[in-house]
């Protein structure tokens, strides 16, 4: 994949996510300009959205664990809440196609995705290991608890990147971490 194609794919994916966040109907926005040319089919687009969800969730969990390392379960649930607020359109799509996959291939992919997410939640909450099948059940329970306690933030995705883009968001995050580190060292 060339750099231009990679950039175009990113632009189309951002447009898909913005459309999904605006609609929040759980249906893949295959009508967005460039989707057919860039992703080809619904399964490929769904895979890209799932990857975005899982990547963001894993990153959020790491952030939360830095803030509250003594309560792993609470950190994982807070991370799930934050990710759901940040990517409400993607969550709606993932939920929709988990419940109503288009075909057997998608059904299998969605089951595998849910299993992997449950393992991530359980392992990060200290409830099991990747080789432990009970961990998947513990992760499913954590997801259920996160869903039950989640109060969606209206239009949270609009404010996800501070003015100035990703670089400004990263700089802001680094500054917050630096300020916390200074406070700990001063204490």
C-alpha positions in Angstrom: 0.0 0.0 0.0 1.5 3.3 -1.0 1.6 6.4 1.3 -1.1 8.1 -0.7 -3.4 5.1 -0.5 -2.7 4.8 3.3 -3.5 8.5 3.7 -6.7 8.2 1.6 -7.7 5.1 3.6 -7.3 7.1 6.8 -9.4 10.0 5.4 -12.2 7.7 4.3 -12.1 5.9 7.7 -12.4 9.3 9.5 -15.3 10.2 7.3 -17.0 6.8 8.1 -16.5 7.3 11.8 -17.9 10.8 11.7 -20.9 9.5 9.8 -21.4 6.6 12.2 -21.1 9.0 15.2 -23.7 11.3 13.6 -26.1 8.6 12.7 -25.6 6.2 15.6 -27.9 3.7 13.9 -25.5 0.8 14.0 -25.5 0.4 10.2 -22.2 0.4 8.3 -22.1 3.7 6.4 -21.2 2.1 3.1 -22.6 5.2 1.3 -19.7 7.5 2.4 -17.6 8.7 -0.5 -14.6 6.4 -1.2 -15.7 3.5 0.9 -16.3 1.1 -2.0 -13.0 2.0 -3.6 -11.0 1.9 -0.3 -12.4 -1.0 1.6 -14.2 -3.0 -1.0 -16.8 -4.7 1.1 -18.7 -4.5 4.4 -16.5 -7.1 6.1 -13.3 -5.2 5.4 -14.8 -1.9 6.6 -16.2 -3.6 9.7 -12.8 -5.1 10.4 -11.2 -1.6 10.2 -13.8 -0.2 12.6 -13.3 -3.1 15.0 -9.6 -2.5 14.9 -10.1 1.2 15.8 -12.4 0.2 18.7 -10.0 -2.4 20.1 -7.0 -0.2 19.7 -8.7 2.8 21.4 -10.0 0.6 24.2 -6.6 -0.9 24.9 -5.0 2.6 24.9 -7.7 3.9 27.2 -7.2 1.0 29.6 -3.5 1.8 29.8 -4.3 5.4 30.5 -6.7 4.5 33.2 -4.3 2.1 34.8 -1.8 4.9 35.1 -4.4 7.0 37.0 -5.8 4.2 39.2 -3.4 1.3 39.3 -4.7 -0.1 42.6 -8.3 -0.7 41.3 -7.8 -2.6 38.1 -11.5 -3.5 37.5 -12.6 0.1 38.0 -9.9 1.3 35.6 -11.0 -1.2 32.9 -14.7 -0.2 33.3 -13.8 3.6 33.2 -11.7 2.9 30.1 -14.7 1.1 28.4 -16.9 4.0 29.3 -14.5 6.6 27.9 -14.1 4.6 24.7 -17.8 4.2 24.3 -18.2 8.0 24.7 -15.4 8.6 22.2 -16.5 6.2 19.6 -20.3 5.8 19.9 -20.9 5.2 16.3 -18.4 2.4 16.1 -19.8 0.8 19.3 -23.3 1.0 17.7 -22.0 -0.7 14.6 -20.1 -3.4 16.5 -23.2 -4.1 18.7 -25.5 -4.3 15.6 -23.3 -6.7 13.7 -22.6 -8.9 16.7 -26.4 -9.2 17.1 -27.2 -9.4 13.4 -24.3 -10.5 11.3 -24.8 -10.4 7.5 -23.4 -14.0 7.0 -21.6 -16.8 8.7 -18.2 -15.3 7.9 -19.2 -12.1 9.7 -20.8 -14.1 12.6 -17.6 -16.0 13.2 -15.5 -12.8 13.0 -17.7 -11.0 15.4 -17.6 -13.9 17.9 -13.8 -14.0 17.7 -13.7 -10.2 18.1 -15.9 -10.3 21.2 -13.9 -13.2 22.7 -10.6 -11.2 22.2 -12.1 -8.1 23.7 -13.3 -10.1 26.7 -9.9 -11.5 27.1 -8.4 -8.0 27.0 -10.8 -6.7 29.6 -10.2 -9.7 32.0 -6.4 -9.7 31.7 -6.1 -6.0 32.2 -8.4 -6.2 35.2 -6.3 -9.0 36.7 -9.1 -11.6 36.3 -7.2 -14.1 34.3 -4.6 -14.8 31.6 -4.8 -15.2 27.9 -4.6 -18.9 28.1 -7.4 -19.1 30.7 -10.8 -19.8 29.2 -12.4 -18.5 32.4 -10.9 -15.1 31.6 -13.2 -14.7 28.6 -16.2 -15.3 30.8 -14.8 -12.8 33.4 -14.2 -10.3 30.6 -17.8 -10.7 29.4 -19.0 -10.0 32.9 -16.8 -6.9 33.0 -18.3 -5.7 29.7 -21.8 -6.3 31.0 -21.0 -4.3 34.1 -19.5 -1.5 32.0 -22.6 -1.4 29.8 -24.9 -1.4 32.8 -23.2 1.5 34.5 -22.5 3.5 31.4 -24.2 6.9 31.1 -23.5 8.0 27.5 -22.1 11.5 27.1 -24.1 13.3 24.4 -21.9 14.0 21.3 -18.7 13.2 23.2 -17.0 12.3 19.9 -17.1 15.9 18.8 -14.7 17.0 21.5 -12.4 14.0 21.2 -9.4 15.8 19.6 -8.6 19.3 20.9 -8.2 22.1 18.5 -4.9 21.8 16.8 -5.3 18.1 15.9 -3.6 14.9 17.0 -0.3 16.6 17.8 -2.1 19.0 20.2 -3.9 16.1 21.8 -0.6 14.2 22.3 1.1 17.2 23.6 -1.7 17.9 26.1 -1.6 14.2 27.3 2.2 14.4 27.7 1.9 17.7 29.6 -0.7 16.1 32.0 1.5 13.1 32.6 4.5 15.4 33.3 2.5 17.5 35.7 1.5 14.4 37.6 5.0 13.1 37.7 6.2 16.4 39.1 3.6 16.3 41.8 4.5 12.8 42.8 8.2 13.7 43.0 7.5 16.9 45.0 5.5 14.9 47.6 
